[in-house]
Amino acid sequence: MPYRRVPVGGMMRISARTQYALRAMVALAAGDGLMHAEKIAVEQDIPRRFCDNILLHLRRAGLLVSQRGPDGGYRLARPAHEITLADVIRVTEGVEPPLIRFSGAAAPLTEILERLYDHENALLSEVTLADVVNSAHATP
């Protein structure tokens, strides 16, 4: 699925799949050790089949590792402070296509939109899973 630069609330639209992936990754970052897919699905209110599919996709991308068996589950492949929101979004949404160039009177919009997208990418590349977990603990 290609990355779409579509407005969300403000500017960027985050698909349900990406929202589920982000929630699952934050749950794993907040946990201690291995976590079963069932627990992630229940705690984050993610449909189980969706959760299984997303976790498999994230594992194949190298963001998660899994262990089989009754004591198995999933865990982050790297420390939470090394995984950004942009890392997760790139896995679930795919690679960005080049921005369409506008012409004529609308030509200046091309640069404005490129700057906006660069700003969004920079922000998402700065925020790690650990930042999200830590801000949840800091919020009363």
N, C-alpha and C positions, 0 to 999 in steps of 0.2 A: 504494500500500500504506500504510495508516494506521500511525502510530507506535503501537507497543504498549508498554505499561508492564507488562512481564512479567519475573519474576525471572531473572537470569543468575548462575550461581554464587551470588553473594550476593543481589542484589536485581534487577538489570536484565538482561534477555536481549538480546543483540546477535545479530541474524540473520547467517547466513553471508554474505549479500549485503553487509551493512554491514561485516563483518570484512574481506571482500575489498576493499571501497572504501577503508577506512582503510589497509590495507596498500599498496594502489596509490598512494594519496595520499602516504603516508610515503616510499615508494620515489621518487616524483617529487620530493618535498622534499629527499631526500638526494642526488638526482642533480644533474648540472650541465647544464642546457639541456634540449633535447628528448629524449624517450625513446619508443621504439617500443612499441606495445601488446604485441608478442611478447616483448620483453625484460622488461617488467613482469610478464607472465603467467608466464614461466619463473622469474625471480628470486623471485617471491612465491608460486609454486606455486598459481596461480589458473587454473582451466580457461579456455582461450583464448576461447571464445564468451562465457563469463561476464564475463571481463575486458573484451572489446570492448563488451559491453552496459553494463557499469558505467561505463566511461570515457565512453561516449556520454552516458549519463545525467548524469554529473558535468559534462561539457562544456555540455550544454543548461542546466544549473543555474547556469552561470557560474563554476564553481570551476576549470575547466580551459580551456585553449585548445589547438587542434590545428592542425597544418600538414601539408598533403598532400605526397606525393612521397617520393623515396628518402631525402632528408635531413629528412623530416618526423617527426612524432611528437606527443607530448603534453607540455605543461608546465603548471605551476600558473598560474592567471589572476592571482593576487596573491602577494606574498611569503609564504613559509611561516609567518612570525610573525604574519600577519594572518588565517590560516585555522585555526579551532578544530576540535576533534574534533566538537563539537556541530554545526558547519556541515555536516560530512560526514554525520553521522547524520541530520540533518533532511532532507537530500536523499534518502537511501536509505530511510529509514523513514517519511517523511511528517510531517504535523503532528499534534501531540498532541491527543487528544479531551479534553473535560472529564472530570475524575475523578468517578466515581460517588459520591454521598453516601450514607453508611450511616445507618441510623436505629436507634432504641432503644438497647440496651446497646452496640451496635457503633459508635454515632455518633462517639465519640472517635477511632476508627481513621481516619476521614476526614482529620482534621487531621494526624495522625501520618504517614499515607501522603503527603499533600500536601507536608509538610516534607521527607520522604525524597526524593521526586521532585524538589523544588526544589533539594535539596543535590546530587543527581546531575547535574542540568542545570547548576548553577553550576560544578561541577567540570569537566564536559566543555566548558563555555564558556570556562574559564580556560586549558585545555591546548591549545597550538597544535601544528601539525605540526612547527614548528621545535623546540619543547620536546621532542618525541618523538625527533627526529633527534639533538639535542644530548645527550639522556640515553643514547642508544645509543652515542654516542662516548665518554661519560664512564664507561660501565660496563666494567670490566676483562674 
